[in-house]
């Protein structure tokens, strides 16, 4: 590598650290937003998902949680997306908006504590009461929106869509707690279905930016002379289709039009993968392109299968096929984005190996086991249990591979 190129890379790496806070003795795990969040995120996923599998398969009971299904869905949606969104924004916004002070040190510690209090409070909502639990959880998402205000207030509106999506989630979460408290008549589970659609939109918006960073970083490392551009139209079409599907499912869940909207959403999401076909270079054999592309594929399968269920009047299978979206697309987006950030933003090159392949493969396997239960109902309890355990193994592998990076200073010596 030439000295000029090396200097350019070093400048690029330090661009978003120009406004790094002047705090003394900041430990590595509090040196940048994603570090502390990932350190608590992975163990929490493992604990909560294994407990869910044990409870739903009838092996144990959690007597302090009266509505175990709502607990599971809320935690897998709002509980995890708040941490994931915070990690994504805390890592990306200082890079996108020079002058935004990175989230480090005591500020980061306090935000992570707030997230943990939200998780613990929801577990014990029957004892703590709905109002305290609602306050802690809404305060977490509200803080994230405040942190993202730079994107929303940007005159060019380059990344405002992420802020608006987070705001939509906040409104949906207020609606959810209003339902639980008895102030809204809409069933809480119906509101969580709407939240699923909003989270898919947020993930699609985040992936457009992750694709740009990760694939261009990958091509630079491999000396591939091309540029990957993730353009808005395909993503916007997918977001429009998912939004319409979500609205119609809420208003007219038994209408056959929902089936066709599911198929349309599937086609629109799958269409995003066409962006990976570059004009001059072939990158579809690159592992991280496959990882990222698989997220879209799982989303697409989920909406297609739900559409098929409606058109064949098999509405009882909708909740099972929805796991292609939740356990599959959303779950895989968590682990892939965690891998990408943990390599690049600890000063390392984006690397694929047996561990990263296994993490992606196990998420896919667990999703297939959980989503296809309608075809193997006699084994449902076994599939519930083993799919939940297998789904957590990638996060165990993440702990083994990446926790050492998160607990140590950047490999290139740059702050953060």
N, C-alpha and C positions, 0 to 999 in steps of 0.2 A: 504494500500500500504506500502511495506517495505521501511525502510530508504534508503537502497541500490538502490532500483528501483527509488525512488524519486530523489536521487542524480544523477542517470544516466539520468533521464528526464531533470533535471535542466542543466546538462552539454550539452545535446543535444540541448536544447533551446538556449544556449549561444554560441554555436560553431561559428555561423556566425556573431556574434556581437563582436568578439575579436578585429576587426579592425574598430570599430565604431569611426567616427571622433570626435576629442576633441573640439566640438563646444559648446559654452555656450549659455544658454537660447534658446535652440531649442524648438519651440512649438510642441505639440504632432502631429499636422497635417503635420509637416515637419520632423517628427522623423524617417520616413522610406518611401521608394519610393512609395509603393502602396497607402499610406494614402492620400496624396494630389491629386494623380491621380484619385482615386475613388471618391473623394469629388467633382471634376469637371466633371468627366465622367458621372455619373448618371444624374445630371441635364441637361447636354448637350444632352444626349440621349432622355430625355423626351421632351425637347423643339423642337429639330429638327424633331423627329418622329411625334409629334402631328401636327406641321406645315405642314409636308409632307402630312399627312392624310387630313388636311383641304384644302390644295391646290389641291391635286389630285382628291378629291371628288367635287371640284368646289365651295367650300364655300368661300375661300379667294384667293388672288393672291399675289405673292411676286414680284413686278415689278423690283426690283433690281437684280433679278436672271433671265437671259434670257433663260438658258437651265435647266429647273427645274428637268428633269429626270436625266441628268448627275450629277447635284448637289447632288441629293438624293443618287444615287448609289455610287458616289465617297465618300461622307461623311460616309455612312454606311459601306463602305469597308475600304478605306485608313484612313479616319478620325478617326474611332473607333479602327482599328487594331493597329495603332501607339500607342495610349494610352494603349490599352490592352497589347501589347507586352512590352512596357516600364514597366508597373506595374509588369508583370510576371518576366522579367529579373532583374529588380531592387530588387525584393524580393528574387528570386532564385539564381542568380549568386554569391552573397557574401557567400551563404551557400555551393555552389558547388565548389567554387574556393577561398580557404582561402588566405587572403592577398588583395582581392579586396575590396576597401573601399566602404561601403554602400553609396547610394545616399540619402543624407539628407540635411536639412538646406537650405542655399542659393543656392547651386547647384541644389537641387530639385526644388526650387521655380522658378529658371530661366528656367529649362527644361519645367515645366508646363506652364509657360508664353509663351514659344516658341510654344507649342502645341496649346494653345488658339489663338495665333496670326495666326497660320496656318488655324485654323477653321474659324476665322473671315475673314481672307483674301480671302478664297475660296468663302464665301458668297458674297463678294463684288468684285469678280474678274473682272466684267465688268467695274468697276471704277478704280481699282488698277492696272490692267494690268496683263497679264499672267506671266511675268518674276518675279515680286515680289512674287506673289502667289506661283509659282513653287519653288523659292528659299526658302521661309519659310517652305513649306511642305517637300521638299527634305532634308532640313537641319535637320528637326526633325527626319526623318527616318535614315539619315546619322549618326546623333548623337547616335541613338540606336545601329546601327551597330558598331560604335566605342566602345560603352560601352560593347558590346558583343564580342569584339575581343579576350577576354581571352578564350572564348569557342572555337572560330575558330582556335586560335593559340595553343590550348592545344595539346601536343604531342600525347596523347592517343585518341584524337578526340572523347571524350565521349559524348559531347553535341554540337559538331560543327554543326550538322545538323540544329539546330535552327538558328545559325548565317548565314549559307548558305541560308536558306529559307528567312531570312530577307534581305539578299543581293539580292536575286532574286526579291523580292518585290520592292526593290529600283530601280532595272533596269526596271521593268514593270512600275513603277511610272514615271521614266524619259521618257519612251516611251509614256505614256499617255499625259504628258505635251507637248512633242514634237508634238503629234498629234493635241492637242488643239491649239498650236502655229502655226501650218501649216508646220512644218518641217518633219512630217511623214504622209504618206497617209493612214495608217490604221485607220479606224473609232474609235473614243474614246470609244464607247460602246463595241466594240469587244475586246479592250484592257482590259476593266473592267471585261469582262467575264474571261479572262486569269487570272486577279488578283484574282477573286473568287476562281479559282482552287488553286492558290498559297497560299491563305489564309487558305483554307481547309487543305492543307499540313502542314502549320505552326500550325494550331490548333491541328491536329492529333499528331504532334511532342510534343506539349505542354501537351496534355492530357496524353500522356504516362508517363510523369513525375508527373503530378498532381495526376493521379491514384495512383502512388506509394506512394506519401506523404499522401494523404487524406485517402486512405483505410487502410494503415498500422497504421496511427494515430487513425483511428476509431476502428480498431481491438484491439489496445493497450488499449484504453479507456474502451472497453467492455470486456477486459481480454480474447479475443479470441486468443488462442495459435496457431497462424499460421502466415505466411508471404506472402504478395501479391507481386508477381514479374510481372511487365509488360515487356514482352520480345519483342525485335525488330522485329522478322520475320513477325508477323501478321500486325503490323503497317506499315512496309516497303512494304508489298504486297499491302496494301490499298493505300499508297502514290504512288506507281508505277501505279496502275490502274487509280487513279484520274489524275495523270500527263498525261498519254496517252489519257484519255478522253478529257482533256483540250486542248491538242495539236491537236487532230483530230477534235474537235469541231471548232477550229480556222481555220484549213486548209481545212476541208471537212465537213462543217456543214450540208449538205444534204445527206451525205453518210449513208447508212443503217448500216454500221459497227459501227457507233456512238451509235446506239441503243443497240447493244450487249455489247459495252464497258461501257455503262451506267449501264446495269444489272451486269456486272462483277465488276464494282466499288462498286455497292450496296452490292454485296455478300462479297467482300473483307473487306469493312468497317464493315459490320454486324459481320463478323467473329472475329473481335477484342473482341467482348463481351464474347467470349468463355473463355477469361482469368479470368473472374469473377467466374468461376466454379473452386473452389479450391479443392484440393484432399481430405482434411480431414474435412473442415468446410464449412457450407452453409452460404453465405453472400449475396445472391441475394434478401433477404428481408430487407437489410439495406438501409435506405433512400438515402444516398449519393451514394451508388452503383447504385441505380435506377436512380438518377439524372444524373450521369455520363454516364451510359449506354444509357439513352434516347438520349443523344447527338449523339451517333453513329447511333441510330435507325433513327433519323430525317435525318441525312446525307444520310443514306442508302435509305430511302424512296425517297428523292430528286433525287438521281441518278437513281433509279429504274423507277420513274415516267418520268424522262426526256428520259430514254432509251425507255420506252413504247411509248412516244410521237413520237420519231423518227421512230420506227418500224411501227407505225400506221399512219405515214405521217401526224401527227398533230403538225407540228412545231410551230404553233401559241401558243401552250400551254406551250412551254418550259420555257418562262420567268416567268410564274405563278408557275410552279412546282419547279423552281430554288429557290423559297422562302422557300421550305423545308430545303434547304442548308443554305441560308443567314439568314432569319428571324428565322428559326428553329435551325439548328445545330450551326451556328456561334453565333446567339443571345443567345441561351441557354448556350453555353460554356462561354460567358461573365458573365452571372449572376451566374452560378454555381461556376466558378473559383473565382469570387468576394466574394461569400459567404465563400468559403473554406479559402481563404487568410485572410478574415476579422475575422474569428473565430480564426484560428490557430496563425496567426502572430500578434494578439493583446493579446496573452497570455491566450486564452480561449480554452475550449474543443469544438470540432466539434459537433454542436447541430442541430437537426432537429425539426421543430415544424410546427404549422399551417401556419406561415409566409413563411417558406422555401418551404413547399408543394405548397402553393398558387403561389409563384413566378415561380416555374417550370410549374405548371399546366396552368397558364395564358399565358406563352410563347407558350406552345403547342397549346392552344386554338386559340390564335392570328394567329399562323402559319397555322393551318387548315383553318381558315376563309379566309386568304389571298391566300393560295395556291390552294384552291378548287374553286376559282372564275369561272374557265371555265365551271363548272357544274351548276353554279347559276348566269349566266351572267345578268339576269334581276335585280339582287340585287347587281351588282358590285360596284356602288358608295357607297352604305351603307356598304358593306363589306370592301372596301378600308378604309373608315373612322373609323369604329369601330375596325377593326383589328389593325390599327395603334395605337389607343387609348389603347386598351387592352394590346398590346405589351409593352407599357410604364409603365403600372401599377406595374409590378415587380420591376422596378427601383425606383418607388415611395415607394414601400414597403421596398426596400433596404435602402432608405434614413431614413425611420422611425426606422428600426431595427438596422442598423449598423453605422449610422453617429455619434452616441454617442460614439461608440468604437473608431472611427477614430479620434475623437477630444479629446480623453482622453489618458493618459499614459497606457502602457501595464498593464493588470490586474495582472501579476505576478511580476511586478516591474523591469523587465529587460529593458535595453535601447532599443529603437525602437518602 
